[in-house]
Every structure is written in C-alpha cells, then in structure tokens.
Amino acid sequence: MTVYKPLSSQAKLAAEAAVASAKGEAAKPLLPCRSEQNHPRQFLLNPVVVTKDNVKQTVIKDGFQNLETIQKSLPKEKWPH
C-alpha cells in the first residue's frame, strides 16, 4: 500500500495560484489555516490510498506508473487485479 496525490490536481491548484498571483490576488486555500505566525497559504489535497485493487484506476490510469514496471517489481501474487 502507498498513497498518491494525482498530479493533475496539484497542477490545477498551482496554475490557479499562479494566475491569482499574477493578478495581484491571494490564492484561495482549500482549507482555512489559522496561525499565529506568518506562514504561506496551504493547499491540502486528500491523498488516495493505493492498493493492488485500485492501482490500475489511480497511478496507472494517470500515467504515473505502468503495469509492466509494477509486475517486474513484485511477485506474481502481489500483482494488481
């Protein structure tokens, strides 16, 4: 098992923050952040738990990893379904 944050979600947030910054606006965080100190805004994404049951619908579908590499790295009984 591992966790994964889809790159498309991260890229979308980064692009929105860049556009807001270029316009002189503050990017809107997904979750409010309360702090006594001056910390940068946070964009918290929910990670997806990746198992052999959903690896094809997550990291393989998104092109982050390919099935051949996974199969070469694991014994056959641990291959994705």
N, C-alpha and C positions, 0 to 999 in steps of 0.2 A: 504494500500500500504506500501511496505517496499523495501529495496534494498538488494541485495545479490551479493557476490563475490564468485564464485564457488571455493570450497576448492581444487579441482584438479588443477586449475590454480595457486593458491597460492603455493601448494605443488611442482609443477613443477618448479616454479621460485626459491623456496627455495633450491631444490635439485641442480639446475644448479648453484646457487650461492655457495653452499657448495662444489661442485666439483671444481669450479673455485678457490675458496679459498684454497682448499687442494693442488691444483697445483701451488699455489702462484700467481695466476692471479686475476685480478679485475673482479668482476661480471659486466656484461653489463646491465645498467638500460634500461628500456623500453623507457623512455623519458629522454632527456638530462636535467640536473639540473644545473642551474647556481647559484652560491652562493659566497658571499664574505668570508663566514666563512667555516670552515671545517666540513661540515655536512656529515652524511653517505649517501651512494647512495640510491636513491629511486626507488622503483618498483611500479608504479602506474597502478592499474588494473581498468578497467571500470566497475562500478557496474551495475548490471542488475536490472531494476525496476521490482518488483514482485507485480502482481495484482491477483485477483481471476481468471482472464482469462489465465494467464500463469504459475500459481503456480505449476501445475502438470508437466510442461515441465522444471521447474527450481529446486526449493528446494525439491520437492517430488522425481523427477527423480534422483537427485543426492544423495538421502538418507539423506539429512539434516533435513528433517521433514517428517511426514507421514500424509496421508489424514485423518485418524481417529482422530488424535490429533487436527488437524485443525478444523474438524467438531465439535468436543466436545467443542472447544473454541469459536465458532461463532454461531450466529443464522442462521437458515437454509437459509434465503435469502442472506446471505453473503458467503455461501459455494462456493468453486471453481467450475467452469464449467467443 
